[in-house]
Amino acid sequence: MHKLAKFIIDSRKIILVLFIAAACMSAYTMRLTTVQNDLFQFLPAETETRRGLKAMDGEFITYATAELMIEHISYDDALALSQDIENIDGVRQASFDDTQDHYKSGTALISVSFAAPSSDEICTQALDAIKSLVDARFDADNVKLYTEVGTDFSSTLLGEMLIIGALSVVTVIILLLLTSRSYAEVPVLLITFAMAAAIQQGTNFLFSEISYVANSVTLILQLALAIDYAIILCNRFAEERRYFEPYDAAVEALSKAIPEIASSSLTTIGGLVAMTFMQFGLGGDLGKVLIKSILISMLTVFLLMPGLLLMFSRAIEKTKHRSFMPNINAIGRFAWKTHKLVPPVFICVAAAAFFFSSMCPFSYNYSDDYPLRLNETQKAHQQIINTFGNNNMMALVVPTGDYETQAKMLDEISELDHVTSVLGIASVEVMDGYRLGDKLTIGEFSELAGLDDTSASALFVYYAARHADYDQVQSNMREYKIPLIDLFLFLYDVAESGTIELPQDKIDMIESLYAQLSDAKAQLQGQHYSRMLVYSDLPTQSDESYELITQIHGVADSYYGDDVYVTGNATAARDLKDSFSTDNILVSVLSAVFVVLVIMFVFRSVGLSVLLIAVIQGSIWLNFSISYFTQNSIFFVGYLIVSAIQMGANIDYAIVVSNRYLELRQRNVSRRKSIRLALNGALPTLVTSGSILVIAGLLIGFISTESIISVIGLVLGRGTIISLLLVLFVLPQMLVWGDRLISRTTVKGRRLRLHPLFDEDFEQIALRDRARKGK
């Protein structure tokens, strides 16, 4: 290790140039990263939601929509407004009527459908026209508009992360100034992190794509999780400078820091590796990006930081200051006095926390979750739902076939309990009780369309000839039937080509109907599949909705076999709930196993592994017990991600205290004095690392308007606070109480040292090293 450290420091100028080049290149390559904004794409491939989305891919057009709610408005004014909106270019339809779905207690809800998908510029122009129209007539406080048109999700998220990042950096600087030994250490630490952050962002393109969650929070979590590595090396260098010149001190510090930092990172990486085993791909996506960030941070500390320490060595010497860390002997005395009481009490509390955390209210419907801080669109959506309720819409996807079969199936589905309405090409009623999927004879169509019998007959014969049905027409022309939708579309084609001459009023009617039919076919009928919409009055996230999906399947399967899909928020919630049960066990067990293996490798003690895991797992259970008592639902993936990160990262705090305590006990220092000195020695690390993770998490939770990102930050910050409290007020008692257990279950042999201990310990190490080198 000593030779490797010497080689790295001798190559520091080349390494600095390479890192600068890598950072510059990263400024370009970070643009190559593909960011996936659709969380459904991270569902397992075998789930019905993914299979249904794949079946619909490229088959249908989905037009943009908007919900406009206006309070304190009369019905007549709302009706007039809906008609004016419908006349705006780019608006297909503005739905409004006197039912409870659109008008209630002086509040109107107008459902707007645009003439193109949300990304089309025509929708943005139409939305601007709607806003201008509404602003001119109504008070802004009475208007609520919810739409995805004109909403730049990525830019909003980027702006929020920049604010959070800036506040996090300011927080880090303040904490480093308080806990460092020299003011000049701070720029070294910041440059190291900036380089690691730039390279981290610039290497994300190596993955085929990453989620918007990973793209947004990784840098901030990288800062919070990996800042320890730079602090360890910085402290090592400061201690070695007491006895060596800068060059030799850097070599000694790096050779000792490499195994310490590597072993410290293993617990964090272990928790993140557990995330990669989740069925829901978002966990694996965030896990792999964070693992990469940890590795990049380590390499930056190992390769770049030693050269920076040498570069700033004079400034570091000149700007030394006294420690601002207080003495916490009182906590050590408290730990000794309560070491027989606290452990059994904690075991009982942890058991209760396990029970309550298992009853934590989880959410599986992303659309129903809101962050602490709502943007204007989210506020509008929430108020619309509170006033008019939320539609539980499901899309039924079946192979394209005859309209008659579709109509029969939709009739049967409409009779199911809690189905409020259905919509499909075959079920749309056009006139005189006829539906688009109904098959008509010559006489029926002649009467419906107002055509004379000769024209209608000619149309049917021409249609039959074009569709290879001429033999059937010849055998019994009066009984030959054609679906109404096909007749109107064919009539439009022949009228446009001039094959059949019709009065102008008929042409106008056909052109208007053709436009409506074309829109309907684009949305509901594809080349291989047809899409039908089923509306229900059931809550999206409920067992009743999941049962209704099964019933819809039962009906559709009887007509079309297995090639049937039901998609929508209810189906996605069911799929996510199904994956959660497995993912929860995997993440909990694997993160604990990986961390135990690391602790066993470092400390060679079964007893200590059990005590440390008990404390951190207890903090996780306590964290999610709070959600049970507050009844604030947590999107399930936030629970899984935070559990893994909290286990992998917060265990380091427990390891710092335990390492110091065991070192002192090996020197035959009493338990009472050992725990007091261990807490005092660990305080700077706990304050720096713990506070950064707490503040970064809470900033994300309170500032981000993206619900998943917000809940990850909020719960991670809260969980870290609990972990720090347990490490200070429970773990010391557990160590004293289990001192004999630790001793008896420790495998004899050299134990891997972790973080630097305290001044007198460094002095003894340095003296031994100097004596060894003098022989």
C-alpha positions in Angstrom: 0.0 0.0 0.0 2.9 2.3 0.8 4.4 1.8 -2.7 1.0 2.5 -4.3 0.6 5.7 -2.3 4.1 6.9 -3.3 3.3 6.2 -7.0 0.1 8.1 -6.8 1.7 11.2 -5.2 4.7 11.1 -7.5 2.2 11.2 -10.5 0.1 14.0 -9.0 0.7 16.5 -11.8 -0.3 14.0 -14.5 -3.3 12.9 -12.4 -4.4 16.6 -12.0 -4.3 17.1 -15.8 -6.2 13.9 -16.4 -8.9 14.9 -13.9 -9.3 18.4 -15.4 -9.6 16.8 -18.9 -12.1 14.3 -17.6 -14.2 17.1 -16.0 -14.1 19.1 -19.2 -15.2 16.0 -21.2 -17.9 15.4 -18.7 -19.4 18.8 -19.5 -20.1 17.5 -23.0 -20.9 13.8 -22.2 -23.5 14.7 -19.6 -25.7 15.9 -22.4 -25.6 12.4 -23.9 -27.5 10.9 -21.0 -30.9 9.6 -21.8 -33.4 10.3 -18.9 -36.5 8.3 -18.6 -39.5 10.3 -17.1 -42.1 7.4 -17.3 -42.0 5.4 -14.1 -44.1 2.7 -15.6 -41.1 1.8 -17.8 -39.4 0.5 -14.7 -42.1 -2.1 -13.9 -41.0 -5.7 -14.5 -41.5 -6.7 -18.2 -44.0 -9.4 -17.3 -46.4 -7.1 -15.5 -49.7 -6.4 -17.3 -49.0 -2.6 -17.3 -45.8 -3.1 -19.2 -47.2 -5.6 -21.6 -50.2 -3.4 -22.2 -48.1 -0.3 -22.9 -46.0 -2.4 -25.3 -49.1 -3.5 -27.1 -50.3 0.1 -27.4 -46.9 1.5 -28.5 -47.4 3.1 -31.9 -51.0 1.9 -32.2 -52.9 5.0 -31.0 -52.7 8.7 -30.7 -53.3 10.2 -27.3 -54.5 13.8 -27.5 -53.6 16.4 -24.9 -56.2 17.3 -22.3 -56.8 20.0 -19.7 -59.2 20.4 -16.7 -60.4 24.0 -16.1 -62.2 24.6 -12.9 -63.9 28.0 -12.2 -65.4 28.8 -8.8 -68.3 31.3 -8.2 -69.7 31.0 -11.8 -73.3 30.6 -13.0 -74.2 27.6 -15.2 -75.0 29.8 -18.2 -71.7 31.7 -18.0 -69.8 28.4 -17.7 -71.7 27.0 -20.7 -70.9 30.1 -22.8 -67.2 29.8 -21.8 -67.1 26.2 -22.8 -68.5 27.1 -26.2 -66.0 29.9 -26.7 -63.1 27.6 -25.7 -64.3 25.0 -28.2 -64.0 27.6 -31.0 -60.3 28.2 -30.3 -57.9 26.8 -32.9 -56.2 23.7 -31.6 -59.1 22.7 -29.3 -61.1 19.6 -30.4 -63.7 19.6 -27.7 -64.7 21.4 -24.5 -67.0 19.2 -22.5 -69.5 20.7 -20.1 -73.0 19.9 -19.0 -75.3 20.3 -16.0 -74.4 16.9 -14.3 -72.5 16.7 -11.0 -69.4 15.7 -13.0 -69.2 19.2 -14.5 -71.2 21.6 -12.3 -71.6 21.6 -8.6 -72.5 24.3 -6.1 -71.5 27.2 -8.3 -68.3 25.6 -9.5 -67.8 24.5 -13.1 -65.4 21.9 -14.5 -64.7 22.1 -18.2 -62.8 19.2 -19.8 -60.8 20.3 -22.7 -59.4 18.0 -25.4 -56.8 19.4 -27.7 -56.2 18.6 -31.4 -52.7 17.1 -30.9 -50.5 15.3 -28.4 -49.2 17.5 -25.5 -45.8 18.0 -27.2 -47.3 19.7 -30.2 -46.9 23.5 -30.5 -50.6 23.9 -31.5 -51.6 22.7 -28.0 -49.3 25.3 -26.3 -50.9 28.1 -28.5 -54.4 26.9 -27.8 -53.6 26.8 -24.0 -52.3 30.3 -24.1 -55.5 31.4 -25.9 -57.6 29.7 -23.2 -55.6 31.4 -20.4 -56.1 34.8 -22.1 -59.8 34.2 -22.5 -60.2 33.1 -18.8 -58.0 35.9 -17.4 -60.1 38.5 -19.2 -63.3 37.3 -17.5 -62.5 35.9 -14.1 -60.6 36.5 -11.0 -57.4 34.5 -11.0 -58.1 33.2 -7.5 -61.2 31.5 -8.8 -59.5 29.7 -11.7 -57.7 26.3 -11.4 -56.1 24.8 -14.5 -54.6 21.4 -14.6 -52.8 20.2 -17.7 -49.5 18.7 -18.9 -49.4 21.0 -21.9 -46.6 23.6 -21.6 -45.2 22.0 -18.5 -41.5 21.4 -18.7 -41.0 18.8 -16.1 -37.2 18.5 -16.6 -36.6 22.2 -16.4 -38.7 22.5 -13.2 -36.8 19.6 -11.6 -33.4 20.9 -12.7 -34.2 24.3 -11.2 -35.3 22.8 -7.9 -32.2 20.6 -7.7 -29.9 23.6 -8.4 -31.5 25.4 -5.4 -31.2 22.3 -3.2 -27.6 21.8 -4.4 -26.6 25.4 -3.7 -28.1 25.3 -0.2 -26.4 21.9 0.5 -23.0 23.3 -0.6 -23.4 26.3 1.8 -24.4 23.9 4.6 -21.3 21.8 3.9 -19.0 24.8 3.9 -20.4 25.9 7.3 -20.1 22.4 8.8 -16.6 22.0 7.4 -15.4 25.3 8.8 -16.7 24.2 12.2 -15.3 20.7 12.2 -12.1 21.1 10.3 -8.7 21.9 11.8 -7.7 24.4 9.2 -9.7 26.8 7.0 -7.6 25.9 4.0 -8.8 22.3 4.2 -12.3 23.5 3.0 -11.3 24.4 -0.6 -9.4 21.1 -0.9 -12.5 19.2 0.1 -14.8 21.3 -2.2 -12.5 20.9 -5.2 -12.3 17.1 -4.6 -16.1 16.8 -4.5 -16.6 19.1 -7.5 -14.4 16.9 -9.6 -16.1 13.8 -8.4 -19.5 15.3 -9.1 -18.6 16.5 -12.6 -17.3 13.0 -13.6 -20.3 11.3 -12.0 -22.7 13.3 -14.1 -20.6 12.9 -17.2 -20.5 9.1 -17.0 -24.2 8.5 -16.7 -24.4 8.2 -20.4 -22.6 4.8 -20.0 -26.0 3.4 -19.0 -28.6 3.0 -21.7 -30.9 5.3 -19.7 -31.4 6.5 -16.2 -34.6 7.6 -14.3 -35.3 11.3 -13.6 -35.1 10.3 -9.9 -31.5 9.1 -10.2 -30.5 12.0 -12.5 -31.9 14.5 -10.0 -30.8 13.3 -6.5 -27.6 11.5 -7.1 -25.3 14.5 -6.9 -26.8 15.6 -3.6 -26.8 12.1 -2.1 -23.2 11.6 -3.4 -22.2 14.7 -1.4 -23.9 13.5 1.7 -22.8 9.8 1.5 -19.2 10.2 0.2 -17.9 13.4 2.0 -16.6 11.2 4.7 -13.9 9.7 2.5 -12.3 13.1 1.8 -12.6 14.0 5.5 -10.8 10.8 6.5 -7.9 11.5 4.3 -7.8 15.1 5.3 -7.7 14.2 9.0 -5.0 11.5 8.3 -2.8 14.1 6.6 -3.2 16.6 9.4 -2.1 14.1 12.0 0.9 12.8 9.9 2.0 16.4 9.4 3.0 16.5 13.1 5.8 14.2 12.4 6.6 14.4 8.7 7.2 16.9 5.9 4.2 17.4 3.5 5.4 14.9 0.9 6.1 12.1 3.5 2.9 13.0 5.4 0.8 12.6 2.2 2.3 9.2 1.5 1.8 8.0 5.0 -1.8 9.4 5.2 -2.8 7.9 1.8 -1.3 4.4 2.6 -3.3 4.3 5.8 -6.5 5.9 4.4 -7.0 3.6 1.4 -8.0 0.5 3.5 -10.0 2.7 6.0 -12.0 4.5 3.2 -12.5 1.3 1.2 -13.9 -0.6 4.2 -16.1 2.4 5.2 -17.5 2.5 1.7 -18.4 -1.2 1.7 -21.3 -0.8 4.1 -22.8 2.0 1.9 -22.3 0.0 -1.3 -23.8 -3.1 0.4 -27.0 -1.2 1.1 -27.1 0.1 -2.5 -26.4 -3.3 -4.0 -29.5 -4.6 -2.2 -31.5 -2.0 -4.2 -30.4 -3.5 -7.5 -32.2 -6.7 -6.7 -35.6 -5.0 -6.6 -38.2 -6.1 -9.2 -39.3 -2.5 -9.6 -36.4 -1.2 -11.8 -36.4 2.3 -10.2 -34.5 0.9 -7.2 -31.9 -0.8 -9.3 -31.6 2.3 -11.5 -30.9 4.6 -8.5 -28.7 1.9 -6.8 -26.4 1.5 -9.8 -26.0 5.2 -10.3 -25.3 5.8 -6.6 -22.8 2.9 -6.5 -21.0 4.5 -9.5 -21.0 7.8 -7.6 -19.4 6.2 -4.5 -16.7 4.5 -6.5 -15.9 7.8 -8.4 -15.8 9.7 -5.1 -13.3 7.1 -3.7 -11.1 7.2 -6.7 -11.1 11.0 -6.7 -10.0 11.0 -3.0 -7.3 8.4 -3.7 -5.9 9.9 -6.8 -6.6 13.6 -6.9 -6.9 14.7 -3.3 -3.3 13.8 -2.1 -1.9 16.2 -4.7 -4.3 18.9 -3.7 -3.3 18.5 0.0 0.4 19.0 -1.1 -0.6 22.0 -3.2 -2.4 23.6 -0.2 -0.1 22.4 2.5 1.4 25.8 3.3 -2.1 27.4 3.4 -3.3 24.6 5.6 -0.5 25.2 8.1 -1.1 29.0 8.2 -4.9 28.8 8.7 -5.1 26.3 11.5 -7.7 27.0 14.2 -8.9 25.5 17.4 -11.6 22.9 17.4 -15.2 24.2 17.7 -16.5 20.8 18.7 -17.9 20.7 22.3 -17.1 18.1 24.8 -19.9 15.6 25.4 -18.7 13.9 28.5 -22.2 14.2 29.9 -23.5 11.8 27.3 -20.8 9.3 28.2 -21.6 9.5 31.9 -25.3 9.1 31.0 -24.5 6.0 28.9 -22.6 4.4 31.8 -25.4 5.1 34.4 -28.1 3.7 32.1 -26.2 0.8 30.4 -28.4 -1.7 32.3 -31.7 0.1 31.7 -31.5 1.4 28.1 -30.8 -1.9 26.2 -33.9 -3.9 27.4 -36.1 -0.7 26.9 -34.7 -0.3 23.4 -35.4 -3.9 22.6 -39.1 -3.4 23.6 -39.3 -0.1 21.7 -37.7 -1.7 18.6 -40.2 -4.6 18.7 -43.1 -2.2 18.9 -41.6 -0.1 16.1 -41.3 -3.2 13.9 -45.1 -3.8 14.5 -46.1 -0.3 13.7 -43.8 0.1 10.7 -45.4 -3.0 9.2 -48.7 -1.1 9.3 -47.2 2.0 7.6 -49.7 3.4 5.0 -48.1 2.7 1.7 -49.2 4.3 -1.6 -48.9 2.5 -4.9 -50.6 5.1 -7.1 -48.2 7.8 -8.1 -51.0 10.1 -9.2 -52.5 10.3 -5.7 -49.2 11.3 -4.0 -48.3 14.9 -3.4 -45.0 16.4 -2.1 -44.9 18.8 0.9 -44.5 21.7 -1.5 -47.0 21.9 -4.3 -46.5 23.8 -7.5 -49.4 25.6 -9.1 -50.4 22.6 -11.4 -50.4 20.2 -8.4 -52.5 22.7 -6.3 -55.0 22.9 -9.2 -55.2 19.1 -9.5 -55.7 18.6 -5.8 -58.5 21.2 -5.6 -60.2 19.7 -8.7 -60.2 16.2 -7.2 -61.4 17.5 -3.8 -64.4 19.2 -5.6 -65.3 16.8 -8.3 -63.6 13.5 -7.3 -61.2 11.5 -9.4 -62.1 9.3 -12.4 -60.8 5.8 -12.2 -60.2 5.1 -15.9 -58.9 1.9 -17.3 -57.9 1.2 -20.9 -59.0 -2.2 -22.2 -56.8 -3.3 -25.1 -58.0 -6.2 -27.4 -57.0 -7.5 -30.8 -58.6 -5.5 -33.6 -61.7 -7.4 -34.8 -65.2 -6.9 -35.9 -67.2 -4.1 -34.3 -70.1 -6.4 -33.4 -68.0 -8.5 -31.1 -66.6 -5.3 -29.4 -70.1 -3.9 -28.9 -71.3 -7.1 -27.2 -68.3 -7.2 -25.0 -68.7 -3.5 -24.0 -72.4 -4.1 -23.2 -71.4 -6.9 -20.9 -68.7 -4.9 -19.2 -71.0 -1.9 -18.7 -73.3 -4.2 -16.6 -70.5 -4.9 -14.1 -70.9 -3.4 -10.7 -69.1 0.0 -10.2 -68.7 0.5 -14.0 -70.1 4.0 -14.6 -69.5 4.2 -18.4 -67.6 2.6 -21.3 -66.2 4.0 -24.5 -65.1 2.3 -27.7 -65.5 2.8 -31.4 -68.2 0.2 -31.5 -70.2 1.7 -28.6 -70.3 5.4 -29.7 -73.9 6.4 -30.4 -74.2 8.7 -33.4 -77.9 9.2 -34.4 -81.3 7.7 -34.0 -80.0 5.1 -31.5 -77.5 3.6 -33.9 -73.9 3.0 -32.7 -70.8 3.2 -34.9 -70.3 -0.6 -34.6 -73.8 -1.5 -35.7 -74.2 -3.2 -39.1 -76.8 -1.6 -41.4 -78.7 -2.9 -44.4 -79.2 -0.7 -47.5 -82.7 0.3 -46.3 -81.5 1.2 -42.8 -78.6 3.3 -44.0 -80.8 5.0 -46.6 -83.2 6.1 -43.9 -80.5 7.1 -41.5 -78.4 9.1 -43.9 -81.3 10.6 -45.9 -80.1 9.1 -49.2 -82.4 7.8 -51.9 -82.5 4.0 -52.3 -80.7 4.1 -55.6 -77.7 6.1 -54.2 -77.6 3.9 -51.1 -77.7 0.7 -53.2 -74.9 2.0 -55.5 -72.8 2.8 -52.5 -73.3 -0.7 -51.0 -72.4 -2.4 -54.3 -69.3 -0.2 -54.8 -68.3 -1.0 -51.2 -68.7 -4.7 -51.7 -66.7 -4.7 -54.9 -63.9 -2.8 -53.2 -63.9 -5.3 -50.3 -64.3 -8.5 -52.2 -67.8 -9.1 -51.0 -69.5 -8.8 -54.4 -70.7 -12.4 -54.4 -72.5 -11.9 -51.2 -74.3 -8.7 -52.5 -75.4 -10.6 -55.7 -76.9 -13.4 -53.6 -79.0 -11.2 -51.3 -78.2 -7.5 -51.7 -81.0 -6.3 -49.4 -79.7 -8.3 -46.5 -76.0 -7.4 -46.9 -74.8 -5.4 -43.9 -71.9 -3.0 -43.4 -70.7 -1.5 -40.1 -71.9 2.1 -39.8 -68.4 3.5 -39.2 -67.0 1.9 -42.3 -70.0 3.1 -44.4 -69.5 6.7 -43.4 -65.7 6.6 -44.0 -66.3 4.9 -47.3 -69.0 7.4 -48.2 -66.6 10.3 -47.5 -63.9 8.7 -49.8 -66.2 8.2 -52.7 -67.8 11.7 -52.2 -64.3 13.3 -52.2 -63.3 11.4 -55.3 -66.5 12.5 -57.1 -67.7 9.0 -57.7 -71.0 9.8 -56.1 -72.6 13.3 -56.2 -74.4 14.5 -53.1 -76.2 17.7 -52.1 -74.0 20.2 -50.3 -75.7 19.8 -47.0 -75.0 16.1 -47.1 -71.4 16.7 -47.9 -71.1 19.1 -45.0 -72.6 16.6 -42.7 -70.3 13.8 -43.9 -67.2 16.0 -43.6 -68.1 16.9 -40.1 -68.7 13.3 -39.2 -65.6 12.2 -40.9 -63.4 14.5 -38.8 -65.0 13.1 -35.6 -64.6 9.5 -36.8 -61.0 10.0 -37.8 -60.2 11.4 -34.3 -62.0 8.5 -32.7 -60.2 5.9 -34.8 -56.8 7.5 -34.2 -57.4 7.2 -30.4 -59.3 3.9 -30.2 -58.4 1.7 -33.1 -54.9 0.7 -34.3 -53.5 -1.7 -36.8 -53.3 -4.6 -34.5 -55.2 -3.6 -31.3 -58.3 -1.7 -30.4 -58.5 0.4 -27.2 -61.6 0.9 -25.1 -62.1 3.0 -22.0 -63.8 1.8 -18.9 -64.7 4.2 -16.1 -65.4 3.2 -12.5 -66.5 4.9 -9.3 -64.0 2.8 -7.2 -60.9 4.3 -5.6 -57.9 3.7 -7.8 -55.9 2.0 -5.0 -58.3 -0.5 -3.6 -59.0 -4.3 -3.5 -62.3 -3.6 -5.2 -60.6 -2.0 -8.2 -58.2 -4.9 -8.5 -61.2 -7.3 -8.4 -62.9 -5.2 -11.1 -59.8 -5.6 -13.3 -60.2 -9.4 -12.9 -63.9 -9.2 -13.8 -63.1 -7.1 -16.9 -60.5 -9.7 -17.9 -63.0 -12.5 -17.4 -65.4 -10.8 -19.9 -62.8 -9.8 -22.5 -61.0 -13.1 -22.3 -64.2 -14.9 -23.2 -64.3 -13.0 -26.5 -60.6 -12.6 -27.4 -58.6 -15.2 -25.4 -55.4 -14.3 -23.6 -54.3 -11.4 -25.8 -56.1 -8.9 -23.7 -54.7 -6.1 -21.5 -56.2 -3.8 -18.9 -54.0 -0.8 -18.2 -54.3 2.4 -16.1 -53.5 3.7 -12.7 -55.4 0.9 -10.9 -53.6 -1.8 -12.8 -50.2 -0.1 -12.2 -51.0 0.2 -8.5 -51.9 -3.5 -8.4 -48.6 -4.4 -10.2 -46.6 -2.2 -7.9 -48.2 -3.7 -4.8 -47.5 -7.2 -6.0 -43.8 -6.4 -6.6 -43.5 -4.6 -3.2 -44.0 -7.8 -1.1 -41.0 -9.4 -2.7 -38.9 -6.3 -3.0 -39.5 -5.5 0.7 -38.1 -8.8 1.8 -35.2 -8.7 -0.6 -34.1 -5.2 0.3 -34.4 -5.7 4.1 -32.7 -9.1 4.1 -30.0 -8.4 1.6 -29.0 -4.9 2.9 -28.7 -6.4 6.4 -26.7 -9.4 5.2 -24.3 -7.3 3.1 -23.7 -5.0 6.0 -23.2 -7.9 8.5 -20.6 -9.4 6.1 -18.7 -6.1 6.0 -18.8 -5.7 9.8 -17.7 -9.3 10.2 -14.8 -8.6 7.8 -13.8 -5.4 9.7 -14.4 -6.4 13.3 -14.4 -10.2 13.2 -17.2 -10.2 15.8 -20.6 -11.8 15.6 -21.8 -10.1 18.7 -20.9 -6.6 17.6 -22.5 -7.3 14.2 -25.8 -8.1 15.9 -25.7 -5.1 18.2 -24.9 -2.6 15.3 -27.6 -4.1 13.0 -30.1 -4.0 15.8 -29.5 -0.3 16.4 -29.7 0.8 12.8 -32.6 -1.6 11.9 -34.4 -0.2 15.0 -33.9 3.3 13.6 -35.4 2.2 10.3 -38.5 0.8 12.1 -38.9 3.9 14.2 -38.6 6.0 11.1 -41.5 4.4 9.4 -43.5 4.0 12.6 -43.9 7.8 12.5 -45.7 7.5 9.2 -48.1 5.1 10.8 -49.0 7.5 13.6 -49.2 10.5 11.4 -51.1 8.4 8.7 -49.1 10.1 6.0 -48.9 7.6 3.1 -45.5 6.9 1.7 -45.0 5.9 -2.0 -43.7 2.4 -1.5 -40.5 2.8 -3.5 -39.4 5.6 -1.2 -39.7 3.1 1.7 -37.5 0.6 -0.1 -34.9 3.0 -1.2 -34.6 4.8 2.1 -34.4 1.5 4.0 -31.5 0.4 1.9 -29.6 3.8 2.1 -30.3 4.2 5.8 -28.9 0.7 6.5 -25.9 1.1 4.3 -25.0 4.7 5.2 -26.1 5.2 8.8 -24.3 2.0 10.0 -21.1 4.0 9.5 -22.0 6.2 12.4 -22.3 3.2 14.6 -19.1 1.8 13.3 -17.2 5.0 14.2 -18.2 4.8 17.8 -17.8 1.1 18.1 -14.3 1.2 16.5 -13.1 3.8 19.0 -14.6 1.9 21.9 -13.1 -1.4 21.0 -9.6 0.2 20.4 -9.7 1.6 24.0 -11.0 -1.7 25.4 -8.1 -3.5 23.8 -5.8 -1.3 25.7 -7.5 -2.3 28.9 -9.2 1.1 29.4 -12.3 0.7 31.6 -15.7 0.5 30.0 -16.8 3.6 31.7 -13.8 5.7 30.4 -13.8 4.0 27.0 -17.4 4.9 26.1 -16.9 8.5 27.2 -13.7 8.9 25.1 -15.2 7.1 22.2 -18.2 9.5 22.0 -15.9 12.6 22.2 -13.7 11.2 19.5 -16.5 10.3 17.2 -18.5 13.6 17.6 -16.8 15.5 14.7 -17.5 12.7 12.2 -21.1 12.3 13.4 -21.7 16.0 13.3 -20.2 16.5 9.8 -21.4 13.4 8.0 -24.7 13.0 9.8 -25.7 16.7 9.6 -24.9 16.8 5.8 -27.1 13.8 5.1 -29.9 15.2 7.4 -29.9 18.7 5.9 -29.5 17.4 2.3 -32.4 15.0 2.8 -34.7 17.6 4.4 -33.9 20.2 1.7 -34.9 17.7 -1.0 -38.1 16.8 1.0 -39.2 20.4 1.6 -38.2 22.0 -1.8 -38.8 19.4 -4.5 -42.3 19.4 -6.0 -41.8 15.8 -7.4 -43.5 13.5 -5.0 -41.1 10.5 -5.1 -38.0 12.7 -4.8 -39.6 14.6 -2.0 -40.5 11.5 0.0 -37.1 10.0 -0.4 -35.4 13.2 0.9 -37.8 13.8 3.7 -37.8 10.2 5.1 -34.1 9.8 4.6 -33.4 13.0 6.5 -35.8 12.0 9.3 -34.3 8.5 9.5 -30.8 9.9 9.7 -31.8 12.1 12.7 -33.2 9.0 14.4 -30.0 7.0 13.6 -27.8 9.8 15.1 -29.9 9.9 18.2 -29.7 6.1 18.7 -25.9 6.1 18.0 -25.5 8.8 20.7 -28.0 7.7 23.3 -28.6 3.9 22.7 -25.5 2.4 21.0 -23.1 3.4 23.9 -25.2 1.5 26.4 -25.5 -1.4 24.0 -21.7 -1.6 23.7 -21.2 -1.4 27.5 -24.0 -3.9 28.1 -22.8 -6.3 25.4 -19.1 -5.9 26.2 -18.6 -9.5 27.3 -20.7 -10.8 24.3 -18.5 -8.9 21.9 -15.4 -10.2 23.5 -16.5 -13.8 23.5 -17.8 -13.8 19.9 -14.7 -12.0 18.4 -12.4 -14.1 16.3 -8.8 -13.5 17.3 -6.6 -11.9 14.8 -5.7 -8.5 13.4 -8.7 -6.3 13.1 -9.0 -3.8 10.3 -8.8 -0.3 11.6 -11.3 2.2 10.3 -11.4 5.9 11.0 -8.6 7.8 12.7 -9.1 7.8 16.4 -7.9 10.8 18.5 -4.7 12.8 18.9 -2.9 10.6 21.5 -3.6 7.6 19.4 -2.1 9.2 16.3 1.0 10.1 18.3 1.6 6.5 19.4 1.1 5.3 15.8 3.5 7.8 14.4 6.1 7.0 17.0 5.9 3.3 16.3 6.2 4.0 12.5 9.3 6.2 13.1 10.9 3.6 15.3 10.2 0.8 12.8 11.7 2.8 9.9 14.8 3.6 12.0 15.6 -0.1 12.5 
